[in-house]
Amino acid sequence: MRIARRLFSPLFFVCFVAGSLLAPDALPAQVYAGKPKLIVIVVIDQFRGDYLNRYHAEFKGRGFRLFTDQGAWFTDCYFDYANTKTAPGHATIGTGAYSDGHGIESNEWWDASRSDKHKVTSVEDERYQLVDVPAEAIPANKPGAPADALKYAIGASPRNLRATTLGDELRLATAGRARVYGVSLKDRAAILPAGQAANGAFWIDDDSGQFTTSTYYMEHLPEWARAFNASGRIAQAEKEANAEGTTQFHDLVGRTPAANSYELDFAKALITGENLGQNGVTDLVTISLSANDILGHQMGPDSDQLKEEILALDGQFDSFFTWLDQSVGLNNVWVALTADHGVAPISSEAAKLGIDSGTVKMDALRAALNEGLNARFSPKAGVDYLMPGLELPYLVLNKHAFEKAKVDEKAAEEAVAALLSEAVESQAPKTGAALPVQHRLPPAPQVAGTYTRLQMANGEVPPSEWGRELAHSYSYHGNWYVMLVLGGYQMQDISSWGGTTHFSPWSYDRHVPLAFYGAPFVPGAYHERVAPVDLAATFASLAGVNQPSAAVGRVLTEALKRAGQ
């Protein structure tokens, strides 16, 4: 009797009735029942968030307007970290975490446990090999190859990814029934957002353009993928890019609109070949489009060429989403659009407008640092205290050289940090005239901050948003380093002909689009400050699965339909 009274208390009755009345509309979509049938995450490499506003009047059909006019569009989405590069960006999108959570801090790094001779990439994995690549892609088959050259092309995997992704959680929740795939021209952009448990990730052989994968996923390409490679689609892309017969597919075709249509056609073949959206549970595919990044580095974000590529992509999206509607049904699909990072303007172009957009010559910086370090620790010895291939924001120290000089990590990193400001600012152009001058002075490189690895590891960063961005950028692979942050709109020298890049905590590198299309979302423009980590959190909540293991994002409830809507 006591139990009965509790069961039928007034409070229970109200909750029961309210729940019963709301249940039909309040029940969330469940991946276990195939609702939605398919989730598609589209990442445009190096696509700054302001592009959607800048070119919106020229968008047509169901391309970008699928998100801006019919979807939930967040206009103010910024990464909350300072190492804005391709690999960490893609890892963040998939995991809903930053480098301090997922372990990917750059595209490549010195890994003390693997090699002191060369950097390893974020997804390089010598335990596996690439599959079904052209014979000329195998090191031992190349002209002049040494006798001990590898007889296979080194593979790739998510071995460095220390957190699960949305796709991993779908796989776990459905006991492996959900199918998860990643596609890109780049291996890291295909692998990292898809995750550890993905059924497959596909990227191209840079020279030939053929899609490949690694034995981490499968022994051979599926029949549909081999058919795609043999279909003549590569030759078609080369023709569209005016690069017929090229042996530099990535560099010459990859920077053109032909590369985007090529990738999207492969994604269609994947969805069809693997019956995605037809498996009784929710499947997921990540599509990372690389062409914008390849062209953007060369021409900059304000060029006519980049605008033409974006408008071409708008039409390609219109075609792809129309196909997706016909094959799966857009009413059965959730789609998200974002990017892995933004980009700075071409330094010389920004300087014309008066922006102090100086560049740092990395060879000169290296020489100045080594001179100062030798003066302190090994006079006249000419020791190289820095690892080759200096690249911002992380300057990696040659710890073996310091250890030989009996210098520990703390002293070594502090010594480099102390030398950096003078070494950078010494590159400022000389005026050659008494002050004041009668003309505008040229840009001068400046240091906004230097942070040692030990400082970052111990949380010794400013108690501010800036400090949080630095903390989110931390990861460790056994080497000593100092993080160098240049002033806004400043960068390292890219090449002899100019160009631009991304790597910084400044807003132009962190601003990316974030938009959703699908049944759960209320269309409209939202101006709340959000972050790419919110993508995985939102989809996980809607799907009724765990958030990825290191996720720090929030559910974007402001854009979600209420019960009965």
C-alpha positions as CSV (number, residue, x, y, z in Angstrom):
1,M,0.0,0.0,0.0
2,R,2.9,2.3,0.8
3,I,4.3,1.7,-2.6
4,A,1.0,2.3,-4.3
5,R,0.6,5.7,-2.6
6,R,4.0,6.7,-3.8
7,L,3.3,5.7,-7.3
8,F,0.0,7.6,-7.5
9,S,1.0,10.7,-5.6
10,P,-0.2,14.0,-7.1
11,L,3.3,14.9,-8.3
12,F,3.7,11.5,-10.0
13,F,0.3,11.9,-11.7
14,V,1.1,15.4,-13.0
15,C,4.5,14.2,-14.4
16,F,2.9,11.1,-15.9
17,V,0.2,13.0,-17.7
18,A,2.5,15.8,-18.8
19,G,5.0,13.2,-20.1
20,S,2.3,11.3,-21.9
21,L,1.0,14.4,-23.6
22,L,4.4,15.6,-24.7
23,A,6.0,12.2,-25.5
24,P,5.1,12.0,-29.2
25,D,6.7,15.4,-30.0
26,A,9.4,15.4,-27.3
27,L,11.1,12.2,-28.2
28,P,14.5,13.0,-29.7
29,A,15.7,11.3,-32.9
30,Q,17.5,8.1,-32.1
31,V,20.4,6.7,-34.1
32,Y,19.4,3.2,-33.0
33,A,16.3,3.5,-35.1
34,G,18.0,5.2,-38.0
35,K,16.6,8.6,-37.3
36,P,18.2,10.4,-39.1
37,K,19.4,8.0,-41.7
38,L,22.6,9.9,-42.3
39,I,24.7,12.7,-40.8
40,V,27.0,14.6,-43.2
41,I,29.7,16.9,-41.8
42,V,31.1,19.2,-44.5
43,V,34.5,20.9,-43.7
44,I,35.9,23.5,-46.0
45,D,39.6,23.8,-45.5
46,Q,40.7,27.4,-44.8
47,F,37.2,28.9,-45.1
48,R,36.9,32.0,-43.0
49,G,33.5,32.7,-41.4
50,D,33.1,36.1,-43.0
51,Y,33.0,34.6,-46.5
52,L,29.3,33.6,-46.1
53,N,28.5,37.2,-45.5
54,R,30.8,38.6,-48.1
55,Y,29.4,36.6,-51.0
56,H,25.9,35.8,-49.8
57,A,24.2,38.0,-52.4
58,E,25.8,35.9,-55.1
59,F,24.9,32.5,-53.7
60,K,22.1,30.6,-55.5
61,G,20.0,27.5,-55.2
62,R,20.6,25.0,-52.4
63,G,24.3,25.5,-52.1
64,F,25.4,27.7,-49.2
65,R,21.9,29.0,-49.0
66,L,20.8,25.6,-47.7
67,F,22.5,26.7,-44.5
68,T,22.1,30.5,-44.5
69,D,18.5,30.6,-45.6
70,Q,17.0,27.2,-44.7
71,G,19.3,26.2,-41.8
72,A,20.6,27.4,-38.4
73,W,23.5,29.7,-39.2
74,F,25.9,30.8,-36.4
75,T,27.7,33.9,-37.7
76,D,30.2,34.3,-34.8
77,C,31.9,30.9,-34.5
78,Y,35.5,31.0,-33.3
79,F,38.0,28.3,-32.4
80,D,39.1,28.7,-28.8
81,Y,42.7,27.9,-29.2
82,A,45.9,29.3,-30.6
83,N,47.3,26.6,-33.0
84,T,44.9,27.1,-35.9
85,K,46.1,24.5,-38.4
86,T,44.6,21.8,-40.5
87,A,45.2,18.7,-38.4
88,P,44.2,20.1,-35.0
89,G,41.2,21.8,-36.6
90,H,39.8,18.6,-38.1
91,A,40.5,16.7,-34.8
92,T,38.6,19.4,-32.9
93,I,35.6,19.2,-35.2
94,G,35.3,15.4,-34.8
95,T,36.1,15.2,-31.0
96,G,34.5,18.4,-29.7
97,A,37.8,19.0,-27.9
98,Y,41.0,21.0,-28.3
99,S,44.6,19.9,-28.6
100,D,44.9,19.5,-24.8
101,G,42.1,17.0,-25.1
102,H,42.7,15.2,-28.5
103,G,46.5,15.4,-28.6
104,I,46.9,16.9,-32.1
105,E,48.7,20.2,-32.0
106,S,50.0,20.6,-35.5
107,N,50.1,19.0,-39.0
108,E,53.5,17.4,-38.2
109,W,56.0,17.4,-35.3
110,W,59.1,16.0,-33.9
111,D,58.2,12.9,-31.9
112,A,61.0,11.9,-29.6
113,S,59.7,8.3,-29.3
114,R,59.8,7.7,-33.0
115,S,62.5,9.7,-34.7
116,D,65.2,12.3,-34.3
117,K,65.9,12.3,-38.0
118,H,62.6,13.6,-39.4
119,K,59.2,15.0,-38.3
120,V,56.2,12.7,-38.3
121,T,52.9,13.8,-39.6
122,S,49.8,13.9,-37.4
123,V,48.5,10.7,-39.0
124,E,51.7,9.0,-40.3
125,D,51.9,5.4,-39.1
126,E,54.8,3.1,-40.2
127,R,53.0,0.1,-38.8
128,Y,50.6,0.2,-41.8
129,Q,50.9,0.8,-45.5
130,L,48.8,2.5,-48.2
131,V,46.7,0.2,-50.3
132,D,46.2,0.0,-54.1
133,V,48.5,2.9,-54.8
134,P,50.2,3.3,-58.2
135,A,53.5,1.5,-58.5
136,E,55.4,4.8,-58.8
137,A,54.2,5.8,-55.3
138,I,56.2,3.1,-53.7
139,P,59.6,4.4,-52.6
140,A,61.6,1.3,-53.8
141,N,60.1,1.8,-57.3
142,K,61.3,5.4,-57.8
143,P,64.2,6.1,-60.0
144,G,67.5,6.2,-58.1
145,A,66.0,4.7,-55.0
146,P,68.6,3.2,-52.6
147,A,68.7,-0.5,-52.1
148,D,67.1,-0.3,-48.7
149,A,64.2,1.8,-49.8
150,L,60.8,0.7,-48.5
151,K,58.9,-1.6,-50.7
152,Y,55.6,-0.1,-49.7
153,A,54.2,3.4,-49.1
154,I,53.9,4.2,-45.4
155,G,50.3,4.2,-44.2
156,A,48.3,6.4,-41.9
157,S,46.0,6.0,-39.0
158,P,44.4,7.9,-36.1
159,R,47.1,6.6,-33.7
160,N,47.8,10.1,-32.3
161,L,44.2,10.9,-31.6
162,R,43.7,10.7,-27.9
163,A,39.9,11.2,-27.8
164,T,36.9,9.7,-29.5
165,T,34.9,11.4,-32.2
166,L,31.2,11.7,-32.8
167,G,31.6,8.9,-35.3
168,D,33.3,6.7,-32.7
169,E,30.4,7.3,-30.3
170,L,27.9,6.3,-33.0
171,R,29.8,3.1,-33.6
172,L,29.9,2.3,-29.9
173,A,26.2,3.1,-29.3
174,T,25.1,0.8,-32.1
175,A,27.6,-2.0,-31.5
176,G,29.3,-1.3,-34.8
177,R,26.2,-1.2,-36.9
178,A,26.6,2.5,-37.7
179,R,28.8,3.1,-40.7
180,V,31.4,6.0,-40.5
181,Y,33.7,7.3,-43.2
182,G,35.9,10.2,-43.9
183,V,36.8,11.7,-47.3
184,S,39.4,14.4,-48.3
185,L,42.3,15.1,-50.6
186,K,44.5,15.1,-47.4
187,D,45.0,12.1,-45.2
188,R,44.8,14.0,-42.0
189,A,41.6,15.7,-43.0
190,A,40.0,12.3,-43.9
191,I,41.2,10.4,-40.8
192,L,41.0,12.8,-37.8
193,P,37.3,13.9,-37.9
194,A,36.1,10.4,-38.7
195,G,37.9,8.9,-35.7
196,Q,39.4,5.7,-34.4
197,A,36.5,3.3,-35.1
198,A,35.7,4.6,-38.6
199,N,35.0,1.9,-41.2
200,G,37.2,3.8,-43.6
201,A,38.9,7.0,-44.5
202,F,39.9,7.9,-48.1
203,W,42.4,10.4,-49.5
204,I,44.4,10.8,-52.7
205,D,47.8,9.9,-53.8
206,D,49.2,13.4,-54.4
207,D,50.9,12.6,-57.7
208,S,48.2,10.6,-59.5
209,G,45.0,11.8,-57.8
210,Q,43.9,8.2,-57.2
211,F,42.0,7.6,-53.9
212,T,43.7,5.4,-51.5
213,T,43.5,4.3,-47.8
214,S,45.6,2.4,-45.3
215,T,45.7,-1.2,-44.0
216,Y,44.6,0.3,-40.7
217,Y,41.1,0.2,-42.3
218,M,41.2,-2.5,-45.0
219,E,43.5,-4.7,-47.1
220,H,42.2,-3.4,-50.4
221,L,40.0,-0.6,-51.7
222,P,36.3,-1.6,-52.0
223,E,35.2,-2.5,-55.5
224,W,33.2,0.8,-55.9
225,A,36.4,2.8,-55.0
226,R,38.5,0.8,-57.5
227,A,35.8,1.4,-60.1
228,F,35.9,5.2,-59.4
229,N,39.7,5.3,-59.8
230,A,39.4,3.5,-63.1
231,S,36.4,5.4,-64.4
232,G,38.2,8.2,-66.1
233,R,37.2,10.7,-63.4
234,I,40.8,11.7,-62.8
235,A,41.4,12.6,-66.4
236,Q,38.1,14.6,-66.3
237,A,39.3,16.6,-63.3
238,E,42.7,17.2,-64.9
239,K,40.9,18.5,-68.0
240,E,38.7,20.8,-66.0
241,A,41.8,22.2,-64.2
242,N,43.7,22.6,-67.5
243,A,46.3,20.2,-66.2
244,E,45.9,17.2,-68.4
245,G,48.4,14.4,-67.8
246,T,49.9,16.0,-64.8
247,T,51.9,14.1,-62.2
248,Q,51.2,16.8,-59.6
249,F,47.5,16.3,-59.1
250,H,47.4,17.7,-55.6
251,D,49.2,20.9,-56.5
252,L,47.8,21.7,-59.9
253,V,44.3,20.1,-59.8
254,G,43.9,20.4,-56.1
255,R,43.8,24.2,-56.1
256,T,40.9,24.4,-58.6
257,P,37.1,24.0,-58.4
258,A,37.7,20.7,-60.3
259,A,39.1,19.2,-57.1
260,N,36.0,20.0,-55.1
261,S,33.7,18.4,-57.7
262,Y,36.1,15.4,-57.8
263,E,35.9,14.9,-54.1
264,L,32.1,15.3,-54.0
265,D,31.7,12.8,-56.8
266,F,33.8,10.3,-54.7
267,A,31.6,11.0,-51.7
268,K,28.5,10.1,-53.9
269,A,30.3,6.9,-54.9
270,L,31.0,6.2,-51.2
271,I,27.4,6.8,-50.0
272,T,26.1,4.7,-52.8
273,G,28.7,1.9,-52.6
274,E,28.4,1.5,-48.8
275,N,24.6,2.0,-48.8
276,L,24.9,4.8,-46.3
277,G,21.6,5.9,-44.8
278,Q,20.1,2.4,-45.6
279,N,21.3,0.4,-42.7
280,G,18.6,0.8,-40.1
281,V,20.8,3.0,-37.9
282,T,22.3,6.4,-38.4
283,D,25.5,6.5,-40.5
284,L,28.0,9.4,-40.7
285,V,30.3,10.7,-43.4
286,T,32.8,13.6,-43.0
287,I,33.7,15.4,-46.2
288,S,36.7,17.8,-46.1
289,L,37.2,19.9,-49.2
290,S,40.9,20.8,-49.6
291,A,40.9,23.1,-52.7
292,N,40.1,26.3,-50.8
293,D,43.2,25.8,-48.6
294,I,45.6,25.0,-51.5
295,L,44.5,28.1,-53.5
296,G,44.1,30.3,-50.5
297,H,47.7,29.9,-49.4
298,Q,48.8,31.0,-52.8
299,M,46.4,33.8,-53.6
300,G,45.1,35.0,-50.2
301,P,41.5,35.4,-48.9
302,D,40.8,38.7,-50.8
303,S,41.7,37.5,-54.3
304,D,39.4,37.3,-57.2
305,Q,40.6,33.7,-57.8
306,L,39.4,32.6,-54.3
307,K,36.0,34.3,-54.8
308,E,35.6,32.4,-58.1
309,E,36.4,29.1,-56.3
310,I,33.8,29.9,-53.6
311,L,31.1,30.7,-56.0
312,A,31.9,27.5,-58.0
313,L,31.7,25.5,-54.8
314,D,28.2,27.1,-54.2
315,G,27.0,25.5,-57.4
316,Q,28.7,22.2,-56.6
317,F,27.0,22.1,-53.2
318,D,23.7,22.8,-55.0
319,S,24.3,19.8,-57.2
320,F,25.5,17.6,-54.3
321,F,22.6,18.4,-52.0
322,T,20.1,17.8,-54.8
323,W,21.6,14.4,-55.4
324,L,21.6,13.7,-51.6
325,D,17.9,14.6,-51.6
326,Q,17.1,12.2,-54.4
327,S,19.2,9.3,-53.1
328,V,18.6,9.5,-49.3
329,G,16.1,12.4,-48.8
330,L,17.2,15.6,-47.1
331,N,14.3,15.1,-44.7
332,N,16.3,12.0,-43.5
333,V,19.7,13.8,-43.2
334,W,21.4,16.2,-40.8
335,V,24.1,18.3,-42.4
336,A,26.7,20.6,-40.7
337,L,29.0,23.1,-42.4
338,T,32.2,24.4,-40.8
339,A,35.9,24.9,-41.4
340,D,39.2,23.8,-39.8
341,H,40.7,27.4,-39.6
342,G,40.6,30.8,-41.1
343,V,43.5,32.7,-42.7
344,A,45.4,36.0,-42.7
345,P,45.4,38.3,-45.6
346,I,48.5,38.6,-47.8
347,S,50.9,40.6,-45.7
348,S,51.8,43.1,-48.5
349,E,48.2,43.7,-49.3
350,A,47.3,44.4,-45.6
351,A,50.4,46.7,-45.3
352,K,49.1,48.9,-48.2
353,L,46.1,49.7,-46.0
354,G,48.3,50.6,-43.0
355,I,48.1,47.3,-41.1
356,D,51.4,46.5,-39.3
357,S,51.6,43.1,-41.1
358,G,55.3,42.4,-40.9
359,T,56.9,39.0,-41.7
360,V,59.6,37.2,-39.8
361,K,62.4,35.6,-41.8
362,M,62.8,32.2,-40.2
363,D,66.3,31.5,-41.4
364,A,67.5,34.8,-39.8
365,L,65.6,34.0,-36.6
366,R,67.2,30.6,-36.4
367,A,70.7,32.1,-36.9
368,A,70.1,34.8,-34.2
369,L,68.8,32.3,-31.7
370,N,71.7,29.9,-32.2
371,E,74.2,32.8,-31.9
372,G,72.7,33.9,-28.6
373,L,72.5,30.3,-27.3
374,N,76.1,29.5,-28.3
375,A,77.3,32.7,-26.6
376,R,75.7,31.5,-23.4
377,F,76.2,27.8,-23.3
378,S,79.0,26.9,-25.8
379,P,81.1,29.9,-26.8
380,K,82.7,29.5,-30.3
381,A,81.3,25.9,-30.6
382,G,78.7,26.6,-33.3
383,V,76.2,24.2,-31.9
384,D,72.7,24.0,-33.5
385,Y,70.3,24.2,-30.6
386,L,67.1,24.1,-32.7
387,M,65.5,21.2,-34.6
388,P,65.4,21.7,-38.4
389,G,62.3,23.1,-40.2
390,L,61.3,25.8,-37.7
391,E,57.6,26.5,-38.1
392,L,55.4,28.7,-36.0
393,P,53.9,28.7,-33.5
394,Y,56.1,26.0,-32.0
395,L,59.9,26.3,-32.1
396,V,61.3,22.9,-31.2
397,L,64.6,22.7,-29.4
398,N,67.3,20.1,-30.0
399,K,67.2,18.7,-26.5
400,H,70.2,16.4,-27.2
401,A,72.4,19.4,-27.9
402,F,71.2,21.1,-24.7
403,E,71.7,17.9,-22.7
404,K,75.3,17.6,-24.0
405,A,75.9,21.1,-22.8
406,K,74.4,20.0,-19.4
407,V,71.4,22.4,-19.7
408,D,68.0,21.1,-18.5
409,E,64.6,21.7,-20.1
410,K,63.6,24.6,-17.9
411,A,66.9,26.6,-18.5
412,A,66.9,25.8,-22.2
413,E,63.3,26.9,-22.9
414,E,63.7,30.0,-20.8
415,A,66.9,30.9,-22.6
416,V,65.2,30.6,-26.0
417,A,62.2,32.6,-24.8
418,A,64.4,35.4,-23.5
419,L,66.2,35.7,-26.8
420,L,63.0,35.7,-29.0
421,S,61.8,39.3,-28.7
422,E,65.1,40.8,-29.6
423,A,65.7,38.3,-32.4
424,V,62.3,39.0,-34.0
425,E,62.3,42.8,-33.5
426,S,65.8,43.1,-34.9
427,Q,64.3,42.3,-38.2
428,A,62.4,45.6,-38.3
429,P,63.3,47.6,-41.4
430,K,65.7,50.5,-40.7
431,T,64.3,53.9,-41.4
432,G,67.6,55.4,-42.6
433,A,66.4,58.8,-41.6
434,A,66.0,61.0,-38.5
435,L,62.7,61.0,-36.8
436,P,60.0,62.2,-37.3
437,V,59.7,60.9,-40.9
438,Q,57.5,62.4,-43.6
439,H,56.0,59.1,-44.8
440,R,54.5,56.0,-43.4
441,L,57.0,53.6,-41.9
442,P,57.1,49.9,-43.2
443,P,55.6,47.2,-41.0
444,A,57.8,45.9,-38.2
445,P,57.5,42.3,-36.8
446,Q,56.5,42.2,-33.1
447,V,56.3,39.5,-30.4
448,A,52.9,39.3,-28.6
449,G,54.1,36.5,-26.3
450,T,56.4,33.6,-25.7
451,Y,55.5,30.6,-23.7
452,T,57.7,27.6,-22.8
453,R,56.4,24.0,-22.9
454,L,56.8,23.7,-19.1
455,Q,54.8,26.9,-18.5
456,M,52.0,25.5,-20.7
457,A,52.2,22.1,-19.1
458,N,52.0,23.6,-15.6
459,G,49.1,26.0,-16.5
460,E,51.3,29.1,-16.1
461,V,49.4,31.2,-18.6
462,P,47.5,34.5,-18.2
463,P,44.1,34.2,-16.4
464,S,42.2,35.4,-19.4
465,E,40.6,34.3,-22.7
466,W,44.1,34.6,-24.2
467,G,45.5,32.2,-21.6
468,R,42.6,29.8,-22.1
469,E,43.4,29.7,-25.9
470,L,47.1,29.0,-25.0
471,A,46.1,26.2,-22.6
472,H,43.8,24.6,-25.2
473,S,46.8,24.5,-27.6
474,Y,49.0,22.3,-25.4
475,S,50.1,18.8,-26.3
476,Y,53.4,16.9,-25.8
477,H,55.3,14.4,-27.9
478,G,58.5,14.2,-25.9
479,N,60.3,17.3,-27.1
480,W,61.1,20.6,-25.7
481,Y,59.6,23.7,-27.3
482,V,58.7,27.4,-27.0
483,M,55.5,28.8,-28.4
484,L,56.0,32.1,-30.2
485,V,53.0,34.3,-30.9
486,L,53.6,37.2,-33.2
487,G,51.5,40.4,-33.3
488,G,48.2,40.4,-35.2
489,Y,48.4,40.1,-39.0
490,Q,52.1,39.1,-38.8
491,M,53.5,35.8,-39.9
492,Q,56.6,33.9,-40.9
493,D,57.9,34.2,-44.4
494,I,56.1,31.8,-46.6
495,S,58.0,31.6,-49.9
496,S,59.9,33.8,-52.3
497,W,56.7,34.8,-54.1
498,G,54.6,35.6,-51.0
499,G,51.4,33.9,-50.1
500,T,49.8,33.7,-46.7
501,T,49.1,31.2,-43.9
502,H,47.4,30.5,-40.6
503,F,48.7,29.4,-37.2
504,S,47.8,32.1,-34.7
505,P,45.3,33.0,-31.9
506,W,44.1,36.1,-33.7
507,S,40.5,36.2,-34.8
508,Y,41.0,36.0,-38.6
509,D,42.6,32.6,-38.1
510,R,39.9,31.4,-35.6
511,H,36.7,32.6,-37.3
512,V,35.0,29.9,-39.2
513,P,31.4,29.1,-40.3
514,L,29.1,26.9,-38.3
515,A,25.7,26.0,-39.7
516,F,23.2,23.2,-39.6
517,Y,20.5,21.9,-41.8
518,G,18.0,19.2,-40.8
519,A,14.7,18.5,-39.0
520,P,15.8,19.4,-35.4
521,F,17.0,22.9,-36.3
522,V,15.1,26.2,-36.4
523,P,16.2,28.2,-39.4
524,G,17.7,31.6,-38.8
525,A,20.9,33.6,-38.2
526,Y,22.2,33.3,-34.7
527,H,24.7,35.8,-33.3
528,E,25.7,34.1,-30.1
529,R,29.5,33.5,-29.7
530,V,29.9,29.7,-30.4
531,A,32.8,27.4,-31.2
532,P,33.4,24.4,-33.5
533,V,33.5,22.1,-30.4
534,D,29.8,22.7,-30.1
535,L,29.1,20.7,-33.3
536,A,29.9,17.3,-31.9
537,A,28.1,18.1,-28.6
538,T,25.0,19.2,-30.4
539,F,24.8,16.2,-32.7
540,A,25.6,13.8,-29.9
541,S,22.8,15.2,-27.8
542,L,20.3,15.1,-30.7
543,A,21.3,11.5,-31.6
544,G,21.0,10.3,-28.0
545,V,24.6,9.1,-27.7
546,N,27.5,9.9,-25.4
547,Q,29.5,13.0,-26.2
548,P,33.0,12.2,-27.4
549,S,35.3,11.3,-24.6
550,A,37.1,14.7,-24.2
551,A,34.3,16.9,-25.5
552,V,34.1,20.4,-24.0
553,G,31.4,22.0,-26.3
554,R,27.9,22.9,-25.4
555,V,24.6,21.9,-27.0
556,L,23.3,24.7,-29.2
557,T,19.8,24.7,-27.7
558,E,18.9,28.1,-29.0
559,A,18.7,26.7,-32.5
560,L,16.7,23.5,-31.7
561,K,13.0,23.1,-32.2
562,R,10.9,22.8,-29.1
563,A,8.3,20.0,-28.5
564,G,5.5,20.4,-31.0
565,Q,7.4,22.7,-33.4
